Amino acid sequence: MPEVFTELWFIQLATVAYVIGITALVLLERRRPSAALAWLLALIFLPLLGLCLYFLLGRAGVRRRRRLRARRSVNPTEVTRGLLPLETPLEELDQPLRGLVALALNSSAAPLRRADAVDLLADPAQAFAAMEAAIERATRQIHIASYIWRDDDTGRRWIDLLCERARAGVEVRLLYDEFGCLGTPRELFDRLTVAGGQVLTFGAVRLRYRPLMINFRNHRKIVIVDGDLGFTGGLNVGDEYLGRGLGARPWSDLQVRITGDAVLGLQAIFLEDWLAAHSDDHAEDPAFARQLADLLARPPAHSCGPMLQIVPSGPDLPFIDAIAAQFTAAIASAQDRCWIATPYFVPDEPLTLALKTAALRGCDLRLLVPLARNNDSGLVSLAAASYYDELLAAGCRIYEYLPGMLHAKYLLVDDRVAAIGSANMDVRSFYLNYEVTALFYDRRVTLDLAEVFTRELARALEVRPEARRQLSLPRRLGEGFARLLSPLL
């Protein structure tokens, strides 16, 4: 009997110690309350699996990257803040726009700049053709960051183009996310290295000498040619983004082409990522000093083109939710309309409240998402649908894109603000991924984006409240379960 009592006492003591330990571990991370609660429940009720997942998706690597950032002699994002002051005083903008500009400047050091030209590339084939033509014409430098790079016709064609430019003496730097390219053989990128280009991976999936980083992914898509031509948006490099390859389906996406001084914002973000990927043991890339000197030596250009800010976000930045804050503030400033397209919709509490409040104020609020069966993440689609009822009740209009996968990520507010980039409207993009969004304060760009949205809306089916009321019990249970997991998605 005493032995049984001792064993029970030991089990109880170990259980209490475990609960106290994991509670302290989670609370010290200063997570959002919903995410912290989800992790605590997983760790308590699924202790072995939950503990493995927690350490697999831990934050140690991000803390270390923060320390490396702090030790750098120069921060490229901060340096660009003071470059090439804008001719238009901030006071000439109306109050809501001034607030959005100040928010991006203070949360992510994103200075207000002008572009020579801005072109929306809403057809993936057109976008790939434009990027490939720019690469072929490069004379000095090519910088590319991609989350996914497939070993298929498109991926190999891009490597061939980059190899040809590298052999011609063009400085070529390619950065790809290791998690996003798990299925891509490293030999594909080795070809570029042999040709004289530089290739780095972002994030550690294999346990080498650093913590695993699979939960913090570089989801940015950036192409910069010769320093003054840039592309960003939703397109990765692969056949599927052209609607080809295995399991081909129609693909809707959006890329934006920017020329002029505003490209410095994309350049600064790329250089920041390049430094982070260069080495966890070295805070400086020797080539960075030369690159930064080139940026500083550029004479100011007096452009009269669209005003914009290039806004980054990431888990090692002082304000990790800079893009989430920007989206929420933009929606809250809407007076007449707010139209949103996103493939993955798992909003946090502030964004949900902003959407419902805007609709209740009478704003024309429309949300375009993929049809569930076309979405490449069924769990995310279920989680997204769990928010439909409350949004519809507030007056939001929700549309599901029918032809195929809607992968574009953008929003527009009235006729004055347009945001295009890599960030989805979900908690992963807001709090875990490294993302970039171009925020335009220009009537023409906003109206052009409205035309893109209107064309896609014509191929979508509106979600009706009466149809939602007829959902089966298993479907509703599935949505509810996916919603519980949404803080971890």
Order of alpha helices (4+ residues) and beta strands (2+ residues): alpha-alpha-alpha-alpha-alpha-alpha-beta-beta-alpha-beta-alpha-beta-alpha-beta-beta-beta-beta-beta-alpha-alpha-beta-alpha-beta-beta-alpha-beta-alpha-alpha-beta-beta-beta-beta-beta-alpha-beta-alpha-beta-alpha-alpha
